[in-house]
Amino acid sequence: MFMPVLSGLVVSVDAFFIGLSLGLQKRCRFLHLAVINGFLLGLCILGFLIAGRVYKLITFDMDLVVGFSFIGLGLWCILQYFIKCSTGERAASLKTIVLVGLVMSLEAMLITMGITFIFLPGATFLIPLTVAFAHFGYSALSFFLARTKYVKRFPVILSHIISGIALIIYGLMAIFVEFGI
């Protein structure tokens, strides 16, 4: 039971950088982050329930699907910021905040499903709860840190790039597990 909880804590670290990037945006409020994480909790529970049923139907190893999904999400996080910069948009719009929240929620759902696949048949309901609460804790902490005078000087681009790279690394790790590297 310890390993699924530890896995949920470790793979949720990218939420720290997502919270940081949202906290650096003046338009984003803590209420936005709380709503995002409420939706995220629902998707984590849904992912856990789906993973248990889907696992029996899948004839191939899900590590590749999870891996490529993480890589795609990571690239999206990085490219989304560069596209926003190239269009001259500096402040985050509500649409951007919603998209970042949706990506973070889908990523948490994939994390939950991936951890559930790994630990089935012994997977417990602690997996989605750990992933969701770790995401909320990491993102809330970094959100409030971003509002301090020292972190405000942190370039927003770095938080998007680090968050995207963390997702890409998770994806590569899942792919490497598939090939036994």
Residue frames as qw, qx, qy, qz and C-alpha x, y, z in Angstrom:
[[0.000, 0.886, 0.464, 0.000, 0.00, 0.00, 0.00],
 [0.362, -0.719, 0.084, 0.587, 2.99, 2.30, 0.55],
 [0.407, -0.076, 0.555, 0.721, 4.27, 2.20, -3.06],
 [0.168, 0.658, 0.604, 0.416, 1.05, 3.42, -4.76],
 [0.227, -0.928, -0.237, 0.174, 0.87, 6.35, -2.32],
 [0.460, -0.548, 0.304, 0.629, 4.54, 7.18, -2.83],
 [0.387, 0.239, 0.627, 0.632, 4.06, 6.97, -6.61],
 [0.034, 0.839, 0.509, 0.192, 1.11, 9.37, -6.41],
 [0.333, -0.867, -0.023, 0.371, 3.19, 11.85, -4.43],
 [0.494, -0.336, 0.457, 0.659, 6.21, 11.66, -6.71],
 [0.320, 0.324, 0.647, 0.611, 4.44, 11.93, -10.05],
 [0.023, -0.879, -0.474, -0.046, 2.40, 14.92, -8.87],
 [0.465, -0.476, -0.003, 0.746, 5.42, 17.20, -8.50],
 [0.245, 0.269, 0.447, 0.817, 4.73, 18.90, -11.83],
 [0.191, -0.810, -0.531, -0.162, 1.62, 20.40, -10.18],
 [0.453, -0.620, -0.119, 0.629, 4.04, 22.59, -8.21],
 [0.266, -0.151, 0.373, 0.876, 5.17, 24.28, -11.43],
 [0.046, -0.552, -0.659, -0.509, 1.62, 24.53, -12.78],
 [0.347, -0.809, -0.435, 0.190, 0.58, 26.25, -9.55],
 [0.420, -0.458, 0.093, 0.778, 3.60, 28.50, -9.85],
 [0.169, 0.166, 0.521, 0.820, 2.72, 29.51, -13.39],
 [0.197, -0.708, -0.604, -0.309, -0.89, 30.20, -12.37],
 [0.452, -0.722, -0.307, 0.424, 0.22, 32.12, -9.30],
 [0.373, -0.245, 0.213, 0.869, 2.43, 34.38, -11.39],
 [0.017, 0.455, 0.574, 0.681, -0.60, 35.39, -13.46],
 [0.098, -0.015, 0.347, -0.933, -2.32, 38.40, -11.89],
 [0.578, -0.094, -0.292, -0.756, -5.72, 37.41, -13.25],
 [0.654, -0.121, -0.746, -0.043, -5.70, 33.96, -11.64],
 [0.470, -0.552, 0.310, -0.615, -7.24, 33.71, -8.17],
 [0.146, -0.240, 0.925, -0.255, -6.96, 30.94, -5.60],
 [0.681, 0.250, 0.433, -0.535, -10.63, 30.16, -6.23],
 [0.678, 0.534, -0.381, -0.331, -9.69, 29.23, -9.82],
 [0.231, 0.425, -0.866, 0.126, -7.08, 26.82, -8.48],
 [0.406, -0.037, 0.764, -0.501, -9.54, 25.32, -5.99],
 [0.761, 0.387, 0.136, -0.502, -12.15, 24.74, -8.73],
 [0.545, 0.544, -0.616, -0.162, -9.50, 23.19, -10.99],
 [0.058, 0.307, -0.910, 0.272, -8.44, 20.82, -8.21],
 [0.606, 0.115, 0.546, -0.566, -12.05, 19.91, -7.41],
 [0.779, 0.480, -0.167, -0.367, -12.52, 18.92, -11.06],
 [0.332, 0.539, -0.771, 0.061, -9.16, 17.13, -10.89],
 [0.353, -0.182, 0.817, -0.419, -10.32, 15.05, -7.90],
 [0.770, 0.310, 0.290, -0.476, -13.39, 13.97, -9.84],
 [0.686, 0.576, -0.404, -0.186, -11.29, 12.95, -12.85],
 [0.048, 0.472, -0.854, 0.213, -8.84, 11.04, -10.62],
 [0.566, 0.013, 0.700, -0.436, -11.70, 9.02, -9.13],
 [0.784, 0.493, 0.039, -0.375, -13.14, 8.46, -12.61],
 [0.437, 0.630, -0.639, -0.059, -9.71, 7.39, -13.88],
 [0.226, -0.313, 0.873, -0.298, -9.34, 4.90, -11.03],
 [0.693, 0.217, 0.535, -0.432, -12.76, 3.38, -11.72],
 [0.713, 0.611, -0.186, -0.291, -12.17, 3.23, -15.47],
 [0.178, 0.617, -0.767, 0.007, -8.69, 1.73, -15.08],
 [0.461, -0.160, 0.824, -0.289, -10.00, -1.25, -13.12],
 [0.749, 0.421, 0.410, -0.306, -12.54, -2.08, -15.82],
 [0.553, 0.758, -0.281, -0.200, -10.40, -1.26, -18.84],
 [0.183, -0.606, 0.774, 0.012, -7.43, -3.26, -17.57],
 [0.653, 0.044, 0.746, -0.122, -9.31, -6.53, -18.08],
 [0.687, 0.653, 0.277, -0.157, -10.17, -5.61, -21.69],
 [0.237, 0.866, -0.407, -0.169, -6.73, -4.46, -22.82],
 [0.986, 0.075, 0.051, 0.140, -4.54, -7.05, -24.47],
 [0.605, 0.492, -0.202, 0.592, -1.47, -4.81, -24.72],
 [0.512, -0.371, -0.384, 0.673, 0.59, -3.01, -22.11],
 [0.024, 0.936, 0.343, 0.075, -0.77, 0.47, -21.32],
 [0.528, -0.555, 0.071, 0.639, 2.70, 1.90, -20.59],
 [0.364, 0.149, 0.455, 0.799, 3.06, 3.09, -24.20],
 [0.066, -0.749, -0.515, -0.412, -0.33, 4.84, -24.22],
 [0.454, -0.835, -0.205, 0.234, 0.35, 6.50, -20.86],
 [0.580, -0.322, 0.215, 0.717, 3.89, 7.42, -21.95],
 [0.267, 0.317, 0.466, 0.782, 2.91, 9.05, -25.22],
 [0.203, -0.833, -0.468, -0.214, -0.01, 10.83, -23.53],
 [0.507, -0.735, -0.083, 0.442, 2.35, 12.39, -20.98],
 [0.471, -0.104, 0.350, 0.803, 4.79, 13.42, -23.70],
 [0.098, 0.583, 0.543, 0.596, 1.94, 15.02, -25.65],
 [0.340, -0.874, -0.347, 0.010, 0.69, 16.89, -22.59],
 [0.562, -0.547, 0.069, 0.617, 4.20, 18.10, -21.77],
 [0.360, 0.139, 0.441, 0.810, 4.79, 19.37, -25.28],
 [0.067, -0.759, -0.524, -0.381, 1.38, 21.07, -25.21],
 [0.440, -0.811, -0.221, 0.314, 2.29, 22.91, -21.98],
 [0.477, -0.366, 0.256, 0.757, 5.53, 24.19, -23.48],
 [0.231, 0.296, 0.573, 0.729, 4.12, 25.05, -26.91],
 [0.133, -0.818, -0.551, -0.098, 1.05, 26.73, -25.42],
 [0.359, -0.769, -0.077, 0.523, 3.24, 29.28, -23.68],
 [0.355, -0.209, 0.448, 0.794, 5.31, 29.99, -26.80],
 [0.106, 0.540, 0.667, 0.502, 2.16, 30.41, -28.90],
 [0.231, -0.871, -0.405, 0.152, 0.77, 32.80, -26.31],
 [0.393, -0.610, 0.144, 0.672, 4.02, 34.81, -26.40],
 [0.324, 0.057, 0.585, 0.741, 4.11, 34.91, -30.21],
 [0.003, 0.700, 0.614, 0.364, 0.60, 36.36, -30.37],
 [0.093, 0.466, -0.158, 0.865, 1.63, 39.13, -27.98],
 [0.655, -0.610, -0.277, -0.350, -0.67, 37.96, -25.19],
 [0.225, 0.455, -0.638, 0.579, 1.10, 38.65, -21.90],
 [0.433, -0.195, 0.567, -0.673, -1.58, 38.27, -19.24],
 [0.038, 0.115, 0.990, 0.071, -3.35, 34.97, -18.86],
 [0.494, -0.163, -0.260, -0.814, -6.89, 35.04, -20.12],
 [0.696, -0.148, 0.487, -0.507, -9.63, 33.08, -18.39],
 [0.897, 0.347, -0.168, -0.216, -9.54, 30.73, -21.40],
 [0.462, 0.535, -0.659, 0.257, -5.84, 30.02, -20.77],
 [0.308, -0.361, 0.688, -0.549, -6.47, 29.36, -17.08],
 [0.858, 0.075, 0.247, -0.445, -9.28, 26.93, -17.97],
 [0.811, 0.454, -0.365, -0.046, -7.08, 25.15, -20.54],
 [0.193, 0.509, -0.741, 0.393, -4.20, 24.81, -18.08],
 [0.547, -0.209, 0.578, -0.568, -6.64, 23.45, -15.50],
 [0.910, 0.236, 0.009, -0.341, -8.07, 20.99, -17.99],
 [0.638, 0.507, -0.565, 0.130, -4.61, 19.78, -18.98],
 [0.077, -0.433, 0.744, -0.503, -3.59, 19.43, -15.32],
 [0.731, -0.061, 0.411, -0.541, -6.80, 17.49, -14.60],
 [0.898, 0.350, -0.188, -0.190, -6.37, 15.16, -17.57],
 [0.405, 0.545, -0.676, 0.286, -2.75, 14.62, -16.64],
 [0.351, -0.328, 0.686, -0.547, -3.79, 13.71, -13.08],
 [0.879, 0.121, 0.172, -0.427, -6.37, 11.30, -14.47],
 [0.775, 0.468, -0.424, 0.017, -3.70, 9.64, -16.62],
 [0.072, 0.506, -0.739, 0.439, -1.36, 9.46, -13.62],
 [0.641, -0.165, 0.514, -0.545, -4.11, 7.79, -11.59],
 [0.922, 0.278, -0.035, -0.266, -4.85, 5.31, -14.37],
 [0.567, 0.563, -0.577, 0.167, -1.15, 4.57, -14.88],
 [0.144, -0.416, 0.752, -0.491, -0.51, 3.92, -11.19],
 [0.786, -0.006, 0.358, -0.504, -3.68, 1.82, -10.99],
 [0.854, 0.408, -0.288, -0.145, -2.56, -0.28, -13.97],
 [0.329, 0.545, -0.708, 0.305, 0.82, -0.85, -12.37],
 [0.167, -0.259, 0.775, -0.552, -0.56, -1.95, -8.99],
 [0.817, -0.010, -0.058, -0.574, -3.62, -3.94, -10.10],
 [0.425, -0.555, -0.614, -0.367, -5.10, -6.16, -8.71],
 [0.503, -0.426, -0.534, 0.530, -3.98, -4.69, -5.36],
 [0.099, 0.338, 0.067, 0.933, -4.83, -1.07, -6.24],
 [0.174, -0.569, -0.691, 0.411, -6.80, 0.80, -3.60],
 [0.074, 0.898, 0.382, 0.206, -8.85, 3.99, -3.48],
 [0.465, -0.722, 0.049, 0.510, -5.82, 5.68, -1.90],
 [0.536, 0.093, 0.442, 0.713, -4.33, 6.10, -5.38],
 [0.141, 0.694, 0.404, 0.580, -6.79, 8.70, -6.75],
 [0.404, -0.891, -0.206, 0.028, -6.99, 10.45, -3.38],
 [0.637, -0.467, 0.167, 0.590, -3.21, 10.69, -3.09],
 [0.435, 0.274, 0.422, 0.747, -2.78, 11.98, -6.64],
 [0.045, -0.807, -0.404, -0.429, -5.57, 14.57, -6.24],
 [0.476, -0.865, -0.111, 0.108, -4.52, 15.84, -2.83],
 [0.652, -0.280, 0.229, 0.667, -0.85, 15.90, -3.81],
 [0.316, 0.494, 0.406, 0.701, -1.75, 17.98, -6.87],
 [0.227, -0.888, -0.291, -0.274, -3.76, 20.36, -4.72],
 [0.638, -0.692, -0.009, 0.339, -1.06, 20.62, -2.05],
 [0.607, -0.073, 0.299, 0.733, 1.79, 21.20, -4.49],
 [0.212, 0.568, 0.410, 0.681, -0.13, 23.67, -6.65],
 [0.334, -0.892, -0.277, -0.128, -1.55, 25.60, -3.67],
 [0.653, -0.559, 0.055, 0.508, 1.88, 25.90, -2.06],
 [0.485, 0.040, 0.354, 0.798, 3.51, 27.17, -5.23],
 [0.033, 0.762, 0.461, 0.452, 0.53, 29.44, -5.99],
 [0.408, -0.899, -0.145, 0.061, 1.03, 31.23, -2.68],
 [0.651, -0.367, 0.217, 0.628, 4.82, 31.25, -3.10],
 [0.409, 0.422, 0.432, 0.684, 4.35, 32.95, -6.48],
 [0.125, -0.893, -0.316, -0.295, 2.58, 35.80, -4.73],
 [0.593, -0.663, -0.023, 0.456, 5.64, 36.59, -2.58],
 [0.178, 0.936, -0.180, -0.244, 7.97, 39.37, -3.63],
 [0.340, -0.538, 0.712, 0.297, 10.92, 37.01, -4.16],
 [0.515, 0.174, 0.814, 0.203, 9.21, 34.55, -6.46],
 [0.423, 0.806, 0.279, -0.305, 7.42, 37.24, -8.50],
 [0.089, 0.775, -0.479, -0.403, 10.74, 37.78, -10.27],
 [0.522, -0.076, 0.832, 0.174, 10.73, 34.13, -11.43],
 [0.275, 0.261, -0.499, -0.779, 10.16, 34.11, -15.21],
 [0.772, 0.156, 0.311, -0.532, 6.78, 32.58, -16.07],
 [0.704, 0.481, -0.458, -0.252, 8.32, 30.83, -19.07],
 [0.140, 0.397, -0.878, 0.230, 10.50, 28.70, -16.80],
 [0.509, -0.015, 0.683, -0.525, 7.52, 27.35, -14.88],
 [0.807, 0.399, 0.014, -0.434, 5.77, 26.31, -18.13],
 [0.553, 0.545, -0.628, -0.049, 8.92, 24.71, -19.49],
 [0.074, -0.324, 0.870, -0.364, 9.74, 22.87, -16.24],
 [0.670, 0.119, 0.495, -0.540, 6.16, 21.62, -15.93],
 [0.788, 0.485, -0.187, -0.329, 6.19, 20.43, -19.54],
 [0.363, 0.526, -0.763, 0.097, 9.57, 18.76, -19.12],
 [0.369, -0.204, 0.785, -0.454, 8.35, 16.96, -15.98],
 [0.802, 0.278, 0.275, -0.451, 5.41, 15.55, -17.96],
 [0.670, 0.576, -0.445, -0.146, 7.70, 14.50, -20.80],
 [0.049, 0.462, -0.846, 0.261, 10.02, 12.75, -18.33],
 [0.615, -0.006, 0.634, -0.468, 7.05, 10.84, -16.86],
 [0.816, 0.459, -0.018, -0.351, 6.09, 9.80, -20.37],
 [0.474, 0.594, -0.650, 0.023, 9.60, 8.65, -21.20],
 [0.255, -0.334, 0.826, -0.375, 9.77, 6.70, -17.93],
 [0.773, 0.178, 0.424, -0.438, 6.54, 4.87, -18.81],
 [0.757, 0.566, -0.268, -0.187, 7.88, 4.05, -22.28],
 [0.204, 0.576, -0.769, 0.187, 11.21, 2.87, -20.85],
 [0.552, -0.165, 0.704, -0.417, 9.32, 0.58, -18.44],
 [0.852, 0.370, 0.116, -0.353, 7.57, -0.95, -21.45],
 [0.721, 0.572, -0.388, 0.045, 10.85, -1.73, -23.18],
 [0.900, -0.366, -0.110, 0.208, 12.62, -2.76, -19.98],
 [0.499, 0.574, -0.215, 0.612, 15.27, -0.05, -20.22]]
